[in-house]
Structures are given as C-alpha cells and as structure tokens.
Amino acid sequence: MKTYELNNGTKVFKYGHPIETGAIVQSKIEKELKEELDILFEKGHAKISIKFLPNDMVYGFGGNLGGINRRGRLYESYCTDEPLHIEDKTKLYSAHNFFIISGKETKGYFIDFPSRIKYDVGYYNENYFNIEIYGEDFYTYIIEGKDAKEVSEKFLEIIGRSYIPPKWAFGYFQSRWGYEDKGKVRKVYETFRKNDIPLEGIFLDLDYMENFKDFTISEERFSGFEDFVEDLKKDGLYLVPIIDAGVKAEEGYHVYEEGIAGDHFCKNEAGDPYEAVVWPGKVHFPDFMKEDTQLWFGSKYKILTDCGIEGFWNDMNEPAIFYEQKALDEAIQYAHEQKDKNLDVFSYFKLKDNFTNLANKDSYYKNFYHEIDGKTVSNDEVHNLYGYYMTKSANLGLSKLLKNKRFLLISRASSIGMHRYGGIWTGDNSSWWSHLEQNIKILPSLNLCGFFNIGGDTGGFGGNCNGELLTRWLQLSIFTPLLRNHSAIGSNNQEPYVFSKEVLKNTRNLIKARYSLIPYIYSEYMKAVNNYTLMFKPLSFEFKGTLVEEVEDQLLLGDQLMLAPVYRSNQRGRYVYFPEDMLEVSFLDRDMATTVRKKGIHYVEYGLEDLKFFIRKNSIIPYVKPSKNVKELDLTDLQLIAYVDDEAFYKLYDDDGKSYDFIEGKSYLTNIKIAKKAEDYKINIDNNNPYIKNINIKIIDSNNNIIHKEI
C-alpha cells in the first residue's frame, strides 16, 4: 500500500496496481498516512467493513434507486441496461462509488475501481456497512469535513468541474422512440407552435438511422436531412440524434470498414473483433480505452455536425448486449431437447429463463477485451468505464468539430469522471408515480457525484402516462437542468397536446414558466459548477434535527429555493415541512400570490394549474417574460421577487450561452442587494449585463406586506 494526500487534505490509499480511471483531476502528493480502513484481501477480492452508529446517515451513490439516505439498502456498482426500475433493483446504468457517512463524525469515501463493487449499507446487519470489491487493485479516498456539505464540496473539487452545455440545452425538449420520419417530426414541431407551447428541440431516437447504424441517415424517412435541420434551426429548434455503442458488422458500411482497418474494435479471446447482438443485429464495440479509437469515433460525429446538428445523446453504452450467438444457440438447443417432455416447474422456468435472461449476462463481459497501455484487459475488469469513455470520445470529437461552440451531450451509462465530458439522464424509467418520487430523490445524489446536467424522462419512458402524472412531473422537471419529455414506442403518446384542453393549458403554462426561470436556473447551474457546490441539496445539508433528516421529498435548489412537488395521484396539495420561515409563491397565479409560511408543518394546496416554490428568507429570485425558445429570451425587463427580513442578496450570473469565452472571464454579473431601512428599502444594483435595461422588483416582508419598486 502507498499513501498520498491531495491539496485539500483528502487522504489517498493505493492498493496494488490500479488502472487509472481518470476520475480525479488533482495531483497526488506522496505522504505517510495511517490506514483508516480495515481491508481484508481474500481470493482476489477486497472486503471493507465500517461500523455504523445508530444515527449515521449515508448519502451518495449517484444514479441508483432508494432514498436520499441510502442506509438499509444493497447496491451493486456494475453498469447495466436495466429497463425495469422496481424497488429491489441493486444496480442501474451508472457506477458512482462516492458516499458520505454523516453522523457524530462526517467522512466521505470514494473507491476508484472500474469493475464490480457490492455495497451492503446496513441491510443484513444494521450496525455495519460492508463493501466487497471484486479485485485487489484500487484507490480509496477519504475526505473529512465538519459536515456533509463541506465534504461534498471537497469531493467536487478533486474530481473537477462539470461539463457545461449551451444555454439552449436548458429549454424544453420533446422526444419519442417512434417519430419515424421527417413528416412526424415536423408535425410535432408544428403542433407545439400551433398550440403556443415553447419548444427548444426534438430528440431523434433510432428512427432516423438507416437500419439502426450509427452515423447514418435514412434516405427513405429523412431525405434532405441537412436542409431539414437548418430549416428548423432558423426558428430556434434543435434536433438531437441518438448514437449507440454497437457498430453494425456489415461489409460496405463505412464505420465498420474503418473500424476494422484501424483496429478500433474490442477483441475476443482469439484476437478477432468481438461480436454480439444489439439493435442492428451483429455488432462490434469500439475499444474506447484506446486514445486513437476515441479520436476516431469522435471524428465520426462530423457526418451529423456537417448537417447542422449540435447535440447528441449516447445510449446503450453500459454496453448493453441483447445476446451472444453462442448463448442463443444453447437456449434454442435446450428448447429443442425439451420438446414433448412433461416439464415440471423447475424445467419450465429453466426453459423460460434461458431466453428471458439472455440480455446483459455477466459472462458476456468476460468474453471481450480492451487494450490499455499495451496490455489486454477484459471488459469485466474495466466495465464501468465504457460509457464514460464513449462520452469522452464524443466530447473530444465535438470540441474539435464545433470549435468554440458549446454542444449538448448526454449519456445513459457513466462513472465518476465522465461528468467533465457530458451530462446524463436517469435512464428508462416508467410512467409510474413512484418514479416521479424517485426522480426527486436522485437529484442531490447525482450532484454529489459531480453530475449537474441531469434530468429524468419527464412523464416516464415506458408505460402509459396520463395528463395528471405529466403535469405533476413537469412541476418538478421545470427546475432540472435537462428537461425532456420522452416516451417509448408502443406506449401512448405523451406530448402535452394529446391530453384534454385543461392539461394542455396547464402544461403549456408550466413550460412557459420554465422559460421565465431559465435566467435563474442557468445562473444557479453555472455558480454551482464554478464554485464546486451543489445545485440540489437535501434539507439536512442546511438544517439540523431529526425531522429535517427524515424529509426526502423536498429539496433545496441553490441557496434560495425549497421545492416540494406533489407526487401522489388525486392529491390537491401536500404536507410540507418548513425548517424556517419561508415565502410560498404561486408562480402561475395571475398576481403571483404569496404566503409567508412559519416554521413547522403545514398543508399546502397545490393544484395542477400552478407552479409552487418556497423562497428562503432574505433571498431573491430573478425571472423574465416567457418565450417560445431560448433564442428569443429577453432580459431587457428583469423581474425580481424578494423575500426580505433585513438584507437580501443575489448574484445573477450570465454569459453568451454559446461559447467557452466564460472560461476567460467573459461573463456578466448583476449583484443585487435589498436592505430594509425603517419603513422603506434601499436597493443597490451593480450590473454589467448590457441586455438588462429595466429591473422591476416585488418585495415581500415577513408579514406578507408587498412593495413594488422599479429601477
């Protein structure tokens, strides 16, 4: 074992010869440290046991199911394509091996290891947190701090700043697997415009491709693609196509031919390109562990950027595998052998499971190999890096192709470190109320692991969404950086206009509210990323007490807002815990009605026609008039709503939203201070944003008295 320390005091312990994953950006300084974890090495595995105190809470693990407090669950860190997110699933698409144990003492732990780790977070024995690492070569990072908030900020600092999308990526997007041709896409666009619903872009699923082949465009269904893209972009609408990990093995297909010629595909044991089956049939997987393959695959996005595309979503990159030919042959052979037999229950389920369990079998990932620094390594050994490095490949390519222009890039699979190259959506959720509740709880956990450009598929991907569920989901998603309504082929459509006139009106108003709030949401995103702070926080990161620790269906957004969405069917409101006095705002009310809520538990009416949030004392929220897209957002007349007890502050960040010039300090700041002076208010505004001409302020005091000011 070797020991190191990072600049912020994080302790690093190196065991064996770890594969460098790229998760950490800070340099390690060799230093003599006392080992803080009891690690047992046994049969190629490492086991760690941490004793729990009764009141310890566990935060982290990013893209996983469960509560904000992860205690009492089992998790498995091994990226997998899992479309059915039911309660007892232990693994999903991501591998986020950072967690904080917070109680009498608070420490953060990051296990930097690219393969399988199992976590028993007090599940079998509530007094112990047991970890099993499927290898002996890894780093552990131990971060100390006075509380979970400080630990989280130290961790964000050592893994580096998050990816930053263009401002248009904060708009509203519609998506569906099933927009099968150019006519259907245009019809969606035209229907949004006809119904006066803001729309930033449309995500294109597999439908646009020729026979599911990456970097191809169907001439039959999407002829004249470049003109189509540019025609929509003139009206401020972006198309965002999907790219899958598997490359079809087909003679004459240019990506396949180049991949073979350039030795860019993962190998099987014999040294030939590994073959499995996904959407297009038999595929090879690019070896994203090789730098030249990253550059090659990234360069292929040019086929689409040349058509005017500026955003992509990488999918199936766990990598997902439908089956290997050998496994399918064995299943078919067994089925033949069972013909005319009298099958008992065990024989029947074996027959069924041979087919239903074909996809994503663990054994597949031991059958193909990567080249890392001249060495051959099975995918199983670096499995959790595949989605990360596919997205890094795309980022490298798009950065070169689009030069100083920012792009939208999200991925399904990820591990810590990928956050520097793209965002993520939370995968193939379902149109279930429980998944709306889960969406609330996953947001701070993803922020803790470095991911800020995040969002769930609003309305749910699988299953059938009704108008009530879509409306309630939008009341949450209005505040998430990524706002995409996405549904699966075979499910009912869930565009806002397919429901009743009442649902259309309510969802239209909610999406318009999103555009009104983009200056605030963008500002909070950029400040969180640049300052290594959380955008979404559990209440317990700011307040203390047993009750606040148990509240998991309310979140803090930045330092100003508390969110408390309704996530149950047929509810007209909900009980909300206020850890301090706050201002309830009905944002869609004609007069923007406000109510001062005193500390404690209150029932809050929250209708489908409204958007509610709660402003913390001495806080200011900026907003503007809604627009049909980000291109037409007008900051000329900036509106402020301020809840002022004595002095309120807000720093509104802005930049051009397109380039990387902000890295060189080319940004705008509007510093706002409102101080109560006797019966009036003194307002100081330091503004270098040339787009802001007028500022209208609505001030509410602790007695719900309202004063209007204009600057």
FENQUILIN-V521917 format. One record per residue. SS is DSSP state (A for helix, B for strand, O for the rest). PHI is phi as a letter, one per 30 degrees, with the letter a starting at -180 (NA if undefined). BURIAL is b if it has 24 or more other ideal C-beta (glycine too) atoms within 12 Angstrom, else e. Layout:
ss->{SS;SS}
phi->{PHI;PHI}
burial->{BURIAL;BURIAL}
This chain:
ss->{O;B;B;B;B;O;O;O;O;O;B;B;B;B;B;O;O;O;O;O;O;O;O;O;O;O;O;O;B;B;O;O;O;O;O;O;O;O;B;B;B;B;O;O;B;B;B;B;B;B;B;O;O;O;O;O;B;B;B;B;O;O;O;O;O;O;O;O;O;O;O;O;B;B;B;B;B;O;O;O;O;O;O;O;O;O;O;O;O;O;O;O;O;B;B;O;O;B;B;B;B;B;O;O;O;B;B;B;B;B;B;B;O;O;O;O;B;B;B;B;B;O;O;O;O;O;O;B;B;B;B;B;B;O;O;O;O;B;B;B;B;B;B;B;O;O;O;A;A;A;A;A;A;A;A;A;A;A;A;O;O;O;O;O;O;O;A;A;A;A;O;B;B;B;B;B;O;O;O;O;O;A;A;A;A;A;A;A;A;A;A;A;A;A;O;O;O;O;O;O;B;B;B;B;O;A;A;A;O;O;O;O;O;O;O;O;O;O;O;O;O;O;O;O;A;A;A;A;A;A;A;A;A;A;O;O;O;B;B;B;B;B;B;B;O;B;B;B;O;O;O;O;O;A;A;A;A;A;A;A;A;O;O;O;B;O;B;O;O;O;O;O;B;O;O;B;B;B;O;O;B;B;B;B;B;B;O;O;O;O;A;A;A;A;A;A;A;A;A;O;O;A;A;A;A;O;O;O;O;O;B;B;B;B;B;O;O;O;O;O;O;O;B;O;A;A;A;A;A;A;A;A;A;A;A;A;A;O;O;O;O;O;O;O;A;A;A;A;A;A;A;A;A;A;A;A;O;O;O;O;O;A;A;A;A;A;O;O;B;B;B;B;O;O;B;B;B;B;A;A;A;A;A;A;A;A;A;A;A;A;A;A;A;A;A;A;A;A;A;A;A;O;O;O;B;O;O;B;B;B;B;O;O;B;B;O;O;A;A;A;O;O;B;B;B;O;O;O;O;B;O;O;A;A;A;A;A;A;A;A;A;A;A;A;A;A;A;A;O;O;O;O;O;B;B;O;B;B;O;O;O;B;O;O;O;O;A;A;A;A;A;A;A;A;A;A;A;O;O;O;O;O;B;B;B;B;B;O;O;O;O;O;O;O;O;A;A;A;O;O;A;A;A;A;A;A;A;A;A;A;A;A;A;A;A;A;A;A;A;A;A;A;A;A;A;A;A;A;A;A;A;O;O;O;O;B;B;O;A;A;A;O;O;O;O;A;A;A;A;A;O;O;O;O;B;B;B;O;O;O;B;B;B;O;O;O;O;O;O;O;O;O;B;B;B;B;B;B;O;O;O;B;B;B;B;B;O;O;O;O;O;O;O;B;B;B;B;O;O;B;B;B;B;B;B;O;O;O;O;O;O;B;B;B;B;B;O;O;B;B;B;B;B;O;O;O;O;O;O;A;A;A;O;O;O;O;B;B;B;B;B;B;B;O;O;O;B;B;B;B;B;B;B;B;O;O;O;O;B;O;A;A;A;A;O;O;O;B;B;B;B;B;B;B;B;B;B;O;O;B;B;B;B;B;B;B;B;O;O;O;O;O;O;B;B;B;B;B;B;B;O;O;O;O;O;B;B;B;B;B;O}
phi->{NA;c;b;b;b;c;e;c;i;d;c;b;b;c;c;i;b;d;d;d;d;i;d;c;c;d;d;c;c;d;a;d;b;d;d;c;b;d;c;c;c;a;h;i;c;b;b;b;b;c;d;c;c;e;c;d;c;b;c;k;i;h;d;b;d;j;d;d;d;d;d;j;b;c;b;b;c;a;e;b;d;b;d;c;d;c;e;c;d;c;b;b;d;c;b;c;c;c;b;b;c;b;a;e;b;b;b;c;b;b;c;c;a;d;b;d;b;c;b;c;d;i;d;d;b;d;c;b;c;c;b;b;c;d;l;c;c;a;c;b;c;b;c;c;a;d;a;d;d;d;d;d;d;d;d;e;d;d;c;j;d;d;e;b;d;d;d;d;d;c;d;c;b;c;b;a;d;k;d;d;a;e;d;d;d;d;d;d;e;d;d;d;d;e;c;h;c;e;a;c;a;b;d;c;d;e;e;d;d;d;h;i;c;e;h;b;b;d;d;d;c;b;d;i;e;d;d;d;d;d;d;d;d;e;c;i;c;c;c;b;d;d;b;c;d;d;c;d;d;b;e;j;d;e;d;d;d;d;d;d;d;c;h;c;c;e;c;c;d;d;j;c;e;d;b;b;b;b;e;d;j;d;b;c;c;e;d;d;d;c;d;d;d;e;d;d;d;e;d;d;d;e;e;c;d;d;c;j;d;b;a;b;b;d;b;h;c;d;d;d;b;d;a;c;e;d;d;d;d;d;d;d;d;d;d;d;d;d;d;i;d;d;d;d;d;d;d;d;d;d;e;d;d;e;c;d;c;d;d;h;d;e;d;e;d;c;c;b;b;c;c;b;h;i;c;c;b;d;e;e;d;b;e;d;c;d;d;e;d;d;d;d;e;d;d;d;d;d;d;d;d;c;h;c;c;d;b;d;b;b;b;d;d;a;b;d;j;d;e;d;c;a;c;b;c;d;i;d;d;b;d;b;d;d;d;d;d;d;e;d;d;d;d;d;d;d;e;e;c;j;c;c;d;b;l;c;d;d;j;j;d;c;i;c;c;c;d;d;d;d;d;d;d;d;d;d;d;e;c;d;e;c;b;b;c;b;b;c;e;j;c;d;d;b;d;e;d;d;c;d;d;d;d;e;d;d;d;e;d;d;d;d;d;e;d;d;c;e;e;d;d;d;d;d;d;d;d;d;d;d;c;h;c;d;d;c;b;d;e;d;d;c;b;c;k;d;d;d;d;d;d;b;c;b;b;c;c;i;c;c;c;c;c;b;d;d;b;b;d;i;c;c;l;a;d;b;c;c;d;a;d;b;c;d;b;c;d;c;d;e;c;h;e;b;b;d;c;d;e;k;c;b;d;c;d;b;d;d;d;b;b;c;b;b;c;d;e;i;b;b;c;c;a;b;d;d;b;d;a;d;e;c;d;c;c;e;c;d;c;b;c;b;c;c;c;b;b;c;b;a;c;c;c;a;a;d;i;b;c;c;d;d;d;c;i;d;b;c;b;b;c;b;b;b;c;d;b;h;c;b;b;c;c;c;b;c;b;c;d;d;d;d;c;b;b;c;b;c;c;b;c;d;c;i;d;c;b;c;b;b;c}
burial->{b;e;b;b;b;b;e;b;b;b;b;b;b;b;b;e;e;b;b;e;b;b;b;b;b;b;e;b;e;e;e;e;b;e;e;e;b;e;b;e;e;e;e;e;e;b;b;b;e;b;e;b;e;e;e;b;b;b;b;b;b;b;b;b;b;b;b;b;b;b;b;e;b;b;b;b;b;b;b;b;b;b;b;e;b;e;e;e;b;b;b;b;b;b;b;b;b;b;b;b;b;b;b;e;e;b;b;b;b;b;b;b;b;b;b;b;b;b;b;b;b;b;b;e;e;e;e;e;b;b;b;b;b;b;b;b;b;b;b;b;b;b;b;b;b;e;b;b;b;b;b;b;b;b;b;b;b;b;b;e;b;b;b;b;b;b;b;b;b;b;b;b;b;b;b;b;b;b;b;e;e;b;e;b;b;b;e;b;b;e;e;b;e;e;b;e;b;b;b;b;b;b;b;b;b;b;b;b;b;b;e;b;b;b;b;b;b;e;e;e;b;b;e;e;b;e;e;b;b;e;e;b;b;e;b;b;b;b;b;b;b;b;b;b;b;b;b;b;b;b;e;e;b;e;b;b;e;b;b;e;e;b;e;b;b;b;b;b;e;e;e;e;b;b;b;b;b;b;b;b;e;b;b;b;b;b;b;b;b;b;e;e;b;b;b;b;b;b;b;b;b;e;b;b;b;e;b;b;b;b;b;b;b;b;b;b;b;b;b;b;b;b;b;b;e;e;b;b;e;e;b;e;e;e;e;e;e;e;e;e;e;e;e;e;e;e;e;e;e;e;b;e;e;b;e;e;e;b;b;b;b;b;e;b;b;e;b;b;b;b;b;b;e;e;e;e;b;b;b;b;b;b;b;b;b;b;b;b;b;b;b;b;b;b;b;b;b;b;b;e;b;b;e;e;b;b;b;b;b;b;b;b;b;b;b;b;b;b;b;b;b;b;b;b;b;b;b;b;b;b;b;b;b;b;b;b;b;b;b;b;b;b;b;b;b;b;b;b;b;b;b;b;b;b;b;b;b;b;b;b;b;b;b;e;b;b;b;b;b;b;b;b;b;b;b;b;b;b;b;b;b;b;b;b;b;b;b;b;e;e;b;e;b;b;b;b;b;b;b;e;e;e;b;b;e;b;b;b;b;b;b;b;b;b;b;b;b;b;b;b;b;b;b;b;b;b;b;b;b;b;e;b;b;b;b;b;b;b;b;b;b;b;b;e;e;e;e;b;b;e;b;b;b;b;b;b;b;b;b;b;b;b;b;b;b;b;b;e;e;e;e;e;e;b;e;b;b;b;b;b;b;b;b;b;b;b;b;b;e;e;e;b;e;b;b;b;b;e;e;e;e;e;e;b;e;b;b;b;b;b;b;b;b;b;b;b;b;b;b;b;b;b;b;b;e;b;b;b;b;b;b;e;b;b;b;e;e;b;b;b;b;b;b;b;b;e;e;b;b;b;b;b;b;b;b;b;b;b;e;e;e;b;e;e;e;e;b;b;b;b;b;b;b;b;e;b;e;e;e;e;b;e;b;e;b;e;b;e;b;e;e;b;e;e;b;b;b;b;b;b;b;b;e;e;e;b;b;e;b;e;e}
